[in-house]
């Protein structure tokens, strides 16, 4: 380990990056959450499926499903959020449901009984 001199003249140790396979605490938390989501997807109960989403995500999903023929900018105004925030919520919802696009999200949400 290489030593450098700090502002006080004392030597300090240079921190080494984490070893391969060991990420930061945030990366480990994300991996743990993804694993939890995968395990919860395997269950068939409606309550377990609802736990995958935040209250806001459920509200966004239900609003988008109800107003499927309306532009996202109008839906964002109805929800009092910026259109990019709505796009972010939809992106997260699509990831959880493993779908691409509003029609697929609507079909999956109805199939799972989320709306």
NULO-622895 format. One record per atom (N, C-alpha, C, CB): residue number from 1; residue in three letters; chain; x, y, z. Coordinates in Angstrom, 3 decimals, padded with zeros to 6 digits, always signed. Glycine has a CB too. Example, Ala and Ser with C-alpha at 12.3 -4.5 7.8 and 13.67 -1.06 7.14 Angstrom:
2
(1, ALA, A, (+013.190, -005.690, +007.800)) (1, ALA, A, (+012.300, -004.500, +007.800)) (1, ALA, A, (+013.200, -003.300, +007.800)) (1, ALA, A, (+011.308, -004.473, +009.046)) (2, SER, A, (+012.850, -002.250, +007.080)) (2, SER, A, (+013.670, -001.060, +007.140)) (2, SER, A, (+012.900, +000.030, +007.870)) (2, SER, A, (+014.084, -000.598, +005.725)) 
***
This chain:
115
(1, UNK, A, (+000.835, -001.161, +000.000)) (1, UNK, A, (+000.000, +000.000, +000.000)) (1, UNK, A, (+000.886, +001.232, +000.000)) (1, UNK, A, (-000.953, -000.006, +001.199)) (2, UNK, A, (+000.625, +002.136, -000.867)) (2, UNK, A, (+001.432, +003.343, -001.005)) (2, UNK, A, (+000.980, +004.380, +000.024)) (2, UNK, A, (+001.328, +003.915, -002.444)) (3, UNK, A, (+001.963, +005.095, +000.577)) (3, UNK, A, (+001.630, +006.131, +001.550)) (3, UNK, A, (+001.908, +007.497, +000.941)) (3, UNK, A, (+002.434, +005.941, +002.865)) (4, UNK, A, (+001.030, +008.443, +001.233)) (4, UNK, A, (+001.200, +009.820, +000.789)) (4, UNK, A, (+001.163, +010.719, +002.010)) (4, UNK, A, (+000.105, +010.227, -000.242)) (5, UNK, A, (+001.726, +011.892, +001.874)) (5, UNK, A, (+001.735, +012.825, +002.981)) (5, UNK, A, (+000.498, +013.698, +002.908)) (5, UNK, A, (+003.011, +013.680, +002.973)) (6, UNK, A, (-000.214, +013.820, +004.029)) (6, UNK, A, (-001.418, +014.632, +004.098)) (6, UNK, A, (-001.083, +016.082, +004.371)) (6, UNK, A, (-002.355, +014.104, +005.167)) (7, UNK, A, (-002.071, +016.943, +004.513)) (7, UNK, A, (-001.840, +018.370, +004.727)) (7, UNK, A, (-001.124, +018.669, +006.037)) (7, UNK, A, (-003.147, +019.106, +004.695)) (8, UNK, A, (-001.182, +017.770, +006.996)) (8, UNK, A, (-000.525, +018.002, +008.279)) (8, UNK, A, (+000.906, +017.474, +008.285)) (8, UNK, A, (-001.320, +017.351, +009.399)) (9, UNK, A, (+001.352, +016.906, +007.178)) (9, UNK, A, (+002.692, +016.349, +007.118)) (9, UNK, A, (+002.751, +014.895, +007.562)) (9, UNK, A, (+003.615, +017.167, +007.960)) (10, UNK, A, (+001.657, +014.402, +008.082)) (10, UNK, A, (+001.614, +013.007, +008.514)) (10, UNK, A, (+001.334, +012.114, +007.314)) (10, UNK, A, (+000.541, +012.799, +009.614)) (11, UNK, A, (+001.844, +010.945, +007.404)) (11, UNK, A, (+001.605, +010.007, +006.322)) (11, UNK, A, (+000.216, +009.399, +006.475)) (11, UNK, A, (+002.687, +008.906, +006.300)) (12, UNK, A, (-000.451, +009.212, +005.357)) (12, UNK, A, (-001.775, +008.597, +005.384)) (12, UNK, A, (-001.816, +007.468, +004.373)) (12, UNK, A, (-002.885, +009.639, +005.092)) (13, UNK, A, (-002.669, +006.530, +004.644)) (13, UNK, A, (-002.792, +005.390, +003.737)) (13, UNK, A, (-003.750, +005.732, +002.609)) (13, UNK, A, (-003.274, +004.133, +004.492)) (14, UNK, A, (-003.378, +005.285, +001.435)) (14, UNK, A, (-004.272, +005.442, +000.292)) (14, UNK, A, (-005.249, +004.276, +000.309)) (14, UNK, A, (-003.476, +005.503, -001.063)) (15, UNK, A, (-006.524, +004.584, +000.176)) (15, UNK, A, (-007.522, +003.526, +000.188)) (15, UNK, A, (-007.532, +002.820, -001.157)) (15, UNK, A, (-008.918, +004.090, +000.517)) (16, UNK, A, (-007.631, +001.517, -001.083)) (16, UNK, A, (-007.696, +000.727, -002.300)) (16, UNK, A, (-009.150, +000.520, -002.682)) (16, UNK, A, (-006.975, -000.626, -002.124)) (17, UNK, A, (-009.410, +000.426, -003.980)) (17, UNK, A, (-010.791, +000.165, -004.394)) (17, UNK, A, (-011.228, -001.206, -003.897)) (17, UNK, A, (-010.934, +000.253, -005.934)) (18, UNK, A, (-012.548, -001.415, -003.763)) (18, UNK, A, (-013.021, -002.713, -003.293)) (18, UNK, A, (-012.593, -003.831, -004.231)) (18, UNK, A, (-014.538, -002.704, -003.151)) (19, UNK, A, (-012.377, -005.002, -003.670)) (19, UNK, A, (-011.940, -006.152, -004.463)) (19, UNK, A, (-013.029, -006.550, -005.444)) (19, UNK, A, (-011.577, -007.344, -003.552)) (20, UNK, A, (-012.642, -007.303, -006.489)) (20, UNK, A, (-013.594, -007.794, -007.487)) (20, UNK, A, (-014.714, -008.540, -006.798)) (20, UNK, A, (-012.899, -008.702, -008.521)) (21, UNK, A, (-015.936, -008.271, -007.231)) (21, UNK, A, (-017.071, -008.980, -006.685)) (21, UNK, A, (-017.629, -008.339, -005.423)) (21, UNK, A, (-016.688, -010.386, -006.402)) (22, UNK, A, (-016.875, -007.464, -004.813)) (22, UNK, A, (-017.362, -006.772, -003.626)) (22, UNK, A, (-017.657, -005.338, -004.012)) (22, UNK, A, (-016.331, -006.840, -002.455)) (23, UNK, A, (-018.939, -004.991, -004.111)) (23, UNK, A, (-019.328, -003.649, -004.482)) (23, UNK, A, (-019.520, -002.783, -003.268)) (23, UNK, A, (-020.582, -003.672, -005.304)) (24, UNK, A, (-019.959, -001.591, -003.524)) (24, UNK, A, (-020.246, -000.692, -002.415)) (24, UNK, A, (-021.494, -001.180, -001.692)) (24, UNK, A, (-020.427, +000.768, -002.910)) (25, UNK, A, (-021.768, -000.590, -000.577)) (25, UNK, A, (-022.956, -000.965, +000.184)) (25, UNK, A, (-024.233, -000.761, -000.620)) (25, UNK, A, (-023.024, -000.166, +001.472)) (26, UNK, A, (-024.260, +000.291, -001.440)) (26, UNK, A, (-025.432, +000.570, -002.262)) (26, UNK, A, (-025.615, -000.523, -003.304)) (26, UNK, A, (-025.306, +001.944, -002.942)) (27, UNK, A, (-024.530, -000.948, -003.924)) (27, UNK, A, (-024.620, -002.006, -004.935)) (27, UNK, A, (-025.093, -003.313, -004.309)) (27, UNK, A, (-023.259, -002.213, -005.625)) (28, UNK, A, (-024.613, -003.603, -003.120)) (28, UNK, A, (-025.051, -004.813, -002.430)) (28, UNK, A, (-026.529, -004.724, -002.067)) (28, UNK, A, (-024.210, -005.045, -001.169)) (29, UNK, A, (-026.974, -003.537, -001.642)) (29, UNK, A, (-028.377, -003.344, -001.307)) (29, UNK, A, (-029.259, -003.530, -002.539)) (29, UNK, A, (-028.595, -001.953, -000.701)) (30, UNK, A, (-028.823, -002.971, -003.674)) (30, UNK, A, (-029.581, -003.137, -004.917)) (30, UNK, A, (-029.684, -004.608, -005.299)) (30, UNK, A, (-028.928, -002.342, -006.055)) (31, UNK, A, (-028.582, -005.323, -005.188)) (31, UNK, A, (-028.596, -006.749, -005.528)) (31, UNK, A, (-029.547, -007.510, -004.611)) (31, UNK, A, (-027.177, -007.342, -005.432)) (32, UNK, A, (-029.534, -007.156, -003.335)) (32, UNK, A, (-030.421, -007.809, -002.381)) (32, UNK, A, (-031.882, -007.505, -002.701)) (32, UNK, A, (-030.087, -007.366, -000.952)) (33, UNK, A, (-032.173, -006.252, -003.054)) (33, UNK, A, (-033.547, -005.885, -003.402)) (33, UNK, A, (-034.009, -006.600, -004.671)) (33, UNK, A, (-033.661, -004.366, -003.585)) (34, UNK, A, (-033.130, -006.699, -005.668)) (34, UNK, A, (-033.496, -007.414, -006.892)) (34, UNK, A, (-033.792, -008.877, -006.594)) (34, UNK, A, (-032.376, -007.304, -007.936)) (35, UNK, A, (-032.997, -009.479, -005.731)) (35, UNK, A, (-033.227, -010.872, -005.350)) (35, UNK, A, (-034.569, -011.002, -004.629)) (35, UNK, A, (-032.075, -011.392, -004.453)) (36, UNK, A, (-034.864, -010.067, -003.748)) (36, UNK, A, (-036.135, -010.079, -003.031)) (36, UNK, A, (-037.307, -009.949, -003.996)) (36, UNK, A, (-036.175, -008.951, -001.998)) (37, UNK, A, (-037.177, -009.062, -004.964)) (37, UNK, A, (-038.237, -008.883, -005.954)) (37, UNK, A, (-038.437, -010.155, -006.755)) (37, UNK, A, (-037.912, -007.713, -006.890)) (38, UNK, A, (-037.343, -010.805, -007.165)) (38, UNK, A, (-037.463, -012.061, -007.914)) (38, UNK, A, (-038.182, -013.119, -007.099)) (38, UNK, A, (-036.083, -012.575, -008.328)) (39, UNK, A, (-037.858, -013.201, -005.814)) (39, UNK, A, (-038.500, -014.192, -004.949)) (39, UNK, A, (-039.977, -013.874, -004.760)) (39, UNK, A, (-037.797, -014.252, -003.589)) (40, UNK, A, (-040.302, -012.584, -004.634)) (40, UNK, A, (-041.695, -012.210, -004.443)) (40, UNK, A, (-042.513, -012.452, -005.707)) (40, UNK, A, (-041.796, -010.749, -004.027)) (41, UNK, A, (-041.876, -012.328, -006.874)) (41, UNK, A, (-042.579, -012.579, -008.130)) (41, UNK, A, (-043.041, -014.023, -008.229)) (41, UNK, A, (-041.687, -012.239, -009.315)) (42, UNK, A, (-042.310, -014.926, -007.582)) (42, UNK, A, (-042.646, -016.341, -007.650)) (42, UNK, A, (-043.932, -016.647, -006.901)) (42, UNK, A, (-041.511, -017.175, -007.092)) (43, UNK, A, (-044.278, -015.811, -005.922)) (43, UNK, A, (-045.501, -016.060, -005.174)) (43, UNK, A, (-046.694, -015.611, -006.002)) (43, UNK, A, (-045.474, -015.334, -003.808)) (44, UNK, A, (-047.823, -016.207, -005.764)) (44, UNK, A, (-048.991, -015.900, -006.585)) (44, UNK, A, (-050.019, -015.043, -005.860)) (44, UNK, A, (-049.639, -017.173, -007.045)) (45, UNK, A, (-049.802, -014.738, -004.594)) (45, UNK, A, (-050.811, -013.973, -003.866)) (45, UNK, A, (-050.785, -012.508, -004.297)) (45, UNK, A, (-050.584, -014.087, -002.346)) (46, UNK, A, (-051.948, -011.898, -004.319)) (46, UNK, A, (-052.079, -010.500, -004.733)) (46, UNK, A, (-051.335, -009.584, -003.769)) (46, UNK, A, (-053.563, -010.094, -004.814)) (47, UNK, A, (-051.382, -009.889, -002.482)) (47, UNK, A, (-050.715, -009.060, -001.479)) (47, UNK, A, (-049.209, -009.008, -001.727)) (47, UNK, A, (-051.000, -009.593, -000.068)) (48, UNK, A, (-048.625, -010.135, -002.077)) (48, UNK, A, (-047.187, -010.169, -002.336)) (48, UNK, A, (-046.846, -009.345, -003.571)) (48, UNK, A, (-046.702, -011.617, -002.514)) (49, UNK, A, (-047.706, -009.403, -004.588)) (49, UNK, A, (-047.454, -008.614, -005.802)) (49, UNK, A, (-047.556, -007.126, -005.511)) (49, UNK, A, (-048.440, -009.000, -006.914)) (50, UNK, A, (-048.504, -006.756, -004.648)) (50, UNK, A, (-048.659, -005.343, -004.313)) (50, UNK, A, (-047.451, -004.819, -003.551)) (50, UNK, A, (-049.925, -005.128, -003.493)) (51, UNK, A, (-046.759, -005.679, -002.831)) (51, UNK, A, (-045.579, -005.254, -002.077)) (51, UNK, A, (-044.423, -004.859, -002.986)) (51, UNK, A, (-045.136, -006.359, -001.143)) (52, UNK, A, (-044.477, -005.273, -004.242)) (52, UNK, A, (-043.406, -004.928, -005.169)) (52, UNK, A, (-043.421, -003.454, -005.537)) (52, UNK, A, (-043.511, -005.768, -006.420)) (53, UNK, A, (-044.560, -002.806, -005.381)) (53, UNK, A, (-044.732, -001.429, -005.830)) (53, UNK, A, (-044.904, -000.482, -004.654)) (53, UNK, A, (-045.928, -001.322, -006.763)) (54, UNK, A, (-044.453, +000.757, -004.866)) (54, UNK, A, (-044.731, +001.807, -003.888)) (54, UNK, A, (-046.164, +002.286, -004.110)) (54, UNK, A, (-043.706, +002.998, -004.012)) (55, UNK, A, (-046.688, +003.020, -003.156)) (55, UNK, A, (-048.041, +003.559, -003.307)) (55, UNK, A, (-048.115, +004.459, -004.537)) (55, UNK, A, (-048.463, +004.344, -002.042)) (56, UNK, A, (-047.068, +005.239, -004.733)) (56, UNK, A, (-047.051, +006.168, -005.867)) (56, UNK, A, (-047.026, +005.403, -007.186)) (56, UNK, A, (-045.835, +007.111, -005.777)) (57, UNK, A, (-046.242, +004.344, -007.265)) (57, UNK, A, (-046.188, +003.552, -008.487)) (57, UNK, A, (-047.546, +002.923, -008.795)) (57, UNK, A, (-045.118, +002.466, -008.368)) (58, UNK, A, (-048.241, +002.452, -007.767)) (58, UNK, A, (-049.577, +001.891, -007.979)) (58, UNK, A, (-050.543, +002.960, -008.467)) (58, UNK, A, (-050.107, +001.255, -006.687)) (59, UNK, A, (-050.444, +004.154, -007.891)) (59, UNK, A, (-051.318, +005.247, -008.323)) (59, UNK, A, (-051.029, +005.617, -009.771)) (59, UNK, A, (-051.141, +006.477, -007.412)) (60, UNK, A, (-049.745, +005.700, -010.124)) (60, UNK, A, (-049.354, +006.018, -011.501)) (60, UNK, A, (-049.867, +004.935, -012.437)) (60, UNK, A, (-047.811, +006.160, -011.626)) (61, UNK, A, (-049.653, +003.674, -012.079)) (61, UNK, A, (-050.073, +002.566, -012.940)) (61, UNK, A, (-051.584, +002.599, -013.159)) (61, UNK, A, (-049.654, +001.214, -012.326)) (62, UNK, A, (-052.338, +002.776, -012.100)) (62, UNK, A, (-053.799, +002.794, -012.223)) (62, UNK, A, (-054.277, +003.966, -013.060)) (62, UNK, A, (-054.446, +002.850, -010.847)) (63, UNK, A, (-053.646, +005.125, -012.902)) (63, UNK, A, (-054.030, +006.293, -013.692)) (63, UNK, A, (-053.709, +006.081, -015.162)) (63, UNK, A, (-053.323, +007.549, -013.173)) (64, UNK, A, (-052.534, +005.547, -015.453)) (64, UNK, A, (-052.135, +005.315, -016.841)) (64, UNK, A, (-053.050, +004.271, -017.489)) (64, UNK, A, (-050.658, +004.858, -016.913)) (65, UNK, A, (-053.413, +003.237, -016.750)) (65, UNK, A, (-054.298, +002.206, -017.292)) (65, UNK, A, (-055.678, +002.798, -017.565)) (65, UNK, A, (-054.405, +001.004, -016.318)) (66, UNK, A, (-056.186, +003.607, -016.631)) (66, UNK, A, (-057.502, +004.232, -016.819)) (66, UNK, A, (-057.520, +005.171, -018.016)) (66, UNK, A, (-057.907, +004.995, -015.565)) (67, UNK, A, (-056.416, +005.892, -018.222)) (67, UNK, A, (-056.342, +006.885, -019.292)) (67, UNK, A, (-055.394, +006.412, -020.381)) (67, UNK, A, (-055.888, +008.250, -018.741)) (68, UNK, A, (-055.621, +005.224, -020.878)) (68, UNK, A, (-054.693, +004.619, -021.835)) (68, UNK, A, (-054.625, +005.364, -023.161)) (68, UNK, A, (-055.087, +003.194, -022.088)) (69, UNK, A, (-055.652, +006.129, -023.503)) (69, UNK, A, (-055.654, +006.832, -024.782)) (69, UNK, A, (-055.221, +008.291, -024.655)) (69, UNK, A, (-057.028, +006.765, -025.398)) (70, UNK, A, (-054.720, +008.684, -023.483)) (70, UNK, A, (-054.326, +010.067, -023.221)) (70, UNK, A, (-052.810, +010.180, -023.243)) (70, UNK, A, (-054.887, +010.554, -021.863)) (71, UNK, A, (-052.308, +011.333, -023.708)) (71, UNK, A, (-050.862, +011.567, -023.740)) (71, UNK, A, (-050.281, +011.560, -022.326)) (71, UNK, A, (-050.547, +012.905, -024.437)) (72, UNK, A, (-049.022, +011.161, -022.237)) (72, UNK, A, (-048.360, +011.113, -020.930)) (72, UNK, A, (-048.264, +012.493, -020.288)) (72, UNK, A, (-046.967, +010.516, -021.070)) (73, UNK, A, (-048.116, +013.546, -021.089)) (73, UNK, A, (-048.017, +014.895, -020.519)) (73, UNK, A, (-049.311, +015.283, -019.805)) (73, UNK, A, (-047.693, +015.923, -021.621)) (74, UNK, A, (-050.453, +014.858, -020.343)) (74, UNK, A, (-051.740, +015.147, -019.707)) (74, UNK, A, (-051.869, +014.337, -018.415)) (74, UNK, A, (-052.920, +014.827, -020.674)) (75, UNK, A, (-051.455, +013.074, -018.455)) (75, UNK, A, (-051.496, +012.236, -017.254)) (75, UNK, A, (-050.595, +012.822, -016.174)) (75, UNK, A, (-051.069, +010.786, -017.581)) (76, UNK, A, (-049.413, +013.300, -016.577)) (76, UNK, A, (-048.491, +013.914, -015.618)) (76, UNK, A, (-049.127, +015.137, -014.965)) (76, UNK, A, (-047.173, +014.307, -016.313)) (77, UNK, A, (-049.840, +015.945, -015.755)) (77, UNK, A, (-050.531, +017.104, -015.183)) (77, UNK, A, (-051.593, +016.666, -014.178)) (77, UNK, A, (-051.174, +017.948, -016.296)) (78, UNK, A, (-052.314, +015.610, -014.507)) (78, UNK, A, (-053.345, +015.109, -013.593)) (78, UNK, A, (-052.736, +014.628, -012.277)) (78, UNK, A, (-054.131, +013.971, -014.252)) (79, UNK, A, (-051.542, +014.053, -012.346)) (79, UNK, A, (-050.863, +013.553, -011.151)) (79, UNK, A, (-050.035, +014.630, -010.450)) (79, UNK, A, (-049.970, +012.387, -011.520)) (80, UNK, A, (-049.986, +015.821, -011.057)) (80, UNK, A, (-049.221, +016.952, -010.514)) (80, UNK, A, (-047.736, +016.626, -010.419)) (80, UNK, A, (-049.755, +017.344, -009.133)) (81, UNK, A, (-047.195, +015.992, -011.460)) (81, UNK, A, (-045.767, +015.695, -011.528)) (81, UNK, A, (-045.252, +016.075, -012.905)) (81, UNK, A, (-045.487, +014.195, -011.227)) (82, UNK, A, (-043.946, +016.196, -013.021)) (82, UNK, A, (-043.314, +016.513, -014.299)) (82, UNK, A, (-043.379, +015.271, -015.198)) (82, UNK, A, (-041.830, +016.984, -014.093)) (83, UNK, A, (-043.526, +015.462, -016.507)) (83, UNK, A, (-043.571, +014.308, -017.415)) (83, UNK, A, (-042.359, +013.382, -017.303)) (83, UNK, A, (-043.688, +014.792, -018.830)) (84, UNK, A, (-041.194, +013.931, -017.007)) (84, UNK, A, (-040.007, +013.075, -016.853)) (84, UNK, A, (-040.095, +012.230, -015.579)) (84, UNK, A, (-038.725, +013.936, -016.824)) (85, UNK, A, (-040.715, +012.782, -014.545)) (85, UNK, A, (-040.934, +012.008, -013.326)) (85, UNK, A, (-041.873, +010.852, -013.620)) (85, UNK, A, (-041.504, +012.898, -012.197)) (86, UNK, A, (-042.921, +011.133, -014.400)) (86, UNK, A, (-043.852, +010.082, -014.801)) (86, UNK, A, (-043.127, +009.013, -015.610)) (86, UNK, A, (-045.019, +010.671, -015.614)) (87, UNK, A, (-042.268, +009.449, -016.514)) (87, UNK, A, (-041.496, +008.497, -017.325)) (87, UNK, A, (-040.613, +007.629, -016.429)) (87, UNK, A, (-040.628, +009.246, -018.370)) (88, UNK, A, (-040.037, +008.213, -015.389)) (88, UNK, A, (-039.215, +007.443, -014.453)) (88, UNK, A, (-040.033, +006.412, -013.694)) (88, UNK, A, (-038.527, +008.374, -013.472)) (89, UNK, A, (-041.224, +006.821, -013.240)) (89, UNK, A, (-042.112, +005.874, -012.558)) (89, UNK, A, (-042.479, +004.726, -013.496)) (89, UNK, A, (-043.392, +006.588, -012.056)) (90, UNK, A, (-042.824, +005.070, -014.734)) (90, UNK, A, (-043.210, +004.036, -015.701)) (90, UNK, A, (-042.047, +003.097, -015.986)) (90, UNK, A, (-043.700, +004.675, -017.008)) (91, UNK, A, (-040.848, +003.651, -016.086)) (91, UNK, A, (-039.666, +002.815, -016.321)) (91, UNK, A, (-039.521, +001.783, -015.194)) (91, UNK, A, (-038.383, +003.693, -016.424)) (92, UNK, A, (-039.666, +002.241, -013.949)) (92, UNK, A, (-039.549, +001.328, -012.804)) (92, UNK, A, (-040.666, +000.290, -012.800)) (92, UNK, A, (-039.569, +002.116, -011.489)) (93, UNK, A, (-041.868, +000.709, -013.160)) (93, UNK, A, (-043.002, -000.218, -013.224)) (93, UNK, A, (-042.748, -001.267, -014.303)) (93, UNK, A, (-044.327, +000.545, -013.507)) (94, UNK, A, (-042.264, -000.825, -015.468)) (94, UNK, A, (-041.968, -001.758, -016.562)) (94, UNK, A, (-040.922, -002.781, -016.130)) (94, UNK, A, (-041.478, -000.994, -017.809)) (95, UNK, A, (-039.914, -002.318, -015.402)) (95, UNK, A, (-038.871, -003.241, -014.926)) (95, UNK, A, (-039.432, -004.286, -013.978)) (95, UNK, A, (-037.756, -002.468, -014.231)) (96, UNK, A, (-040.281, -003.844, -013.052)) (96, UNK, A, (-040.843, -004.778, -012.083)) (96, UNK, A, (-041.736, -005.806, -012.778)) (96, UNK, A, (-041.639, -004.021, -011.008)) (97, UNK, A, (-042.544, -005.334, -013.729)) (97, UNK, A, (-043.452, -006.229, -014.443)) (97, UNK, A, (-042.765, -006.983, -015.583)) (97, UNK, A, (-044.619, -005.440, -014.990)) (98, UNK, A, (-041.545, -006.572, -015.907)) (98, UNK, A, (-040.789, -007.156, -017.021)) (98, UNK, A, (-041.553, -007.040, -018.340)) (98, UNK, A, (-040.470, -008.626, -016.731)) (99, UNK, A, (-041.984, -005.814, -018.635)) (99, UNK, A, (-042.688, -005.530, -019.876)) (99, UNK, A, (-042.059, -004.315, -020.539)) (99, UNK, A, (-044.198, -005.297, -019.620)) (100, UNK, A, (-042.472, -004.060, -021.777)) (100, UNK, A, (-042.000, -002.891, -022.516)) (100, UNK, A, (-043.221, -002.172, -023.079)) (100, UNK, A, (-040.999, -003.298, -023.662)) (101, UNK, A, (-043.514, -000.991, -022.576)) (101, UNK, A, (-044.588, -000.188, -023.126)) (101, UNK, A, (-045.883, -000.240, -022.342)) (101, UNK, A, (-044.849, -000.610, -024.502)) (102, UNK, A, (-046.713, +000.778, -022.620)) (102, UNK, A, (-047.976, +000.933, -021.904)) (102, UNK, A, (-048.971, -000.197, -022.161)) (102, UNK, A, (-048.604, +002.236, -022.281)) (103, UNK, A, (-049.142, -000.634, -023.414)) (103, UNK, A, (-050.121, -001.708, -023.629)) (103, UNK, A, (-049.764, -002.994, -022.877)) (103, UNK, A, (-050.239, -002.007, -025.115)) (104, UNK, A, (-048.487, -003.341, -022.890)) (104, UNK, A, (-048.045, -004.550, -022.187)) (104, UNK, A, (-048.211, -004.382, -020.678)) (104, UNK, A, (-046.572, -004.870, -022.530)) (105, UNK, A, (-047.927, -003.173, -020.177)) (105, UNK, A, (-048.106, -002.908, -018.747)) (105, UNK, A, (-049.576, -003.059, -018.371)) (105, UNK, A, (-047.597, -001.492, -018.380)) (106, UNK, A, (-050.456, -002.534, -019.208)) (106, UNK, A, (-051.892, -002.624, -018.940)) (106, UNK, A, (-052.346, -004.082, -018.892)) (106, UNK, A, (-052.687, -001.856, -020.009)) (107, UNK, A, (-051.940, -004.865, -019.876)) (107, UNK, A, (-052.314, -006.282, -019.915)) (107, UNK, A, (-051.818, -007.016, -018.671)) (107, UNK, A, (-051.751, -006.949, -021.180)) (108, UNK, A, (-050.562, -006.776, -018.312)) (108, UNK, A, (-049.962, -007.476, -017.172)) (108, UNK, A, (-050.607, -007.030, -015.856)) (108, UNK, A, (-048.439, -007.228, -017.129)) (109, UNK, A, (-050.886, -005.746, -015.721)) (109, UNK, A, (-051.503, -005.243, -014.494)) (109, UNK, A, (-052.907, -005.822, -014.316)) (109, UNK, A, (-051.561, -003.705, -014.513)) (110, UNK, A, (-053.657, -005.922, -015.406)) (110, UNK, A, (-054.991, -006.493, -015.340)) (110, UNK, A, (-054.896, -007.994, -015.040)) (110, UNK, A, (-055.759, -006.243, -016.665)) (111, UNK, A, (-053.954, -008.670, -015.685)) (111, UNK, A, (-053.788, -010.106, -015.474)) (111, UNK, A, (-053.444, -010.412, -014.017)) (111, UNK, A, (-052.698, -010.659, -016.401)) (112, UNK, A, (-052.605, -009.566, -013.420)) (112, UNK, A, (-052.183, -009.792, -012.036)) (112, UNK, A, (-053.172, -009.240, -011.017)) (112, UNK, A, (-050.829, -009.169, -011.806)) (113, UNK, A, (-054.191, -008.545, -011.484)) (113, UNK, A, (-055.184, -007.994, -010.574)) (113, UNK, A, (-054.714, -006.775, -009.812)) (113, UNK, A, (-055.600, -009.031, -009.611)) (114, UNK, A, (-053.810, -006.004, -010.408)) (114, UNK, A, (-053.273, -004.831, -009.742)) (114, UNK, A, (-054.124, -003.597, -009.973)) (114, UNK, A, (-051.870, -004.573, -010.206)) (115, UNK, A, (-054.982, -003.633, -010.981)) (115, UNK, A, (-055.845, -002.483, -011.283)) (115, UNK, A, (-057.292, -002.904, -011.282)) (115, UNK, A, (-055.479, -001.856, -012.638)) 
***
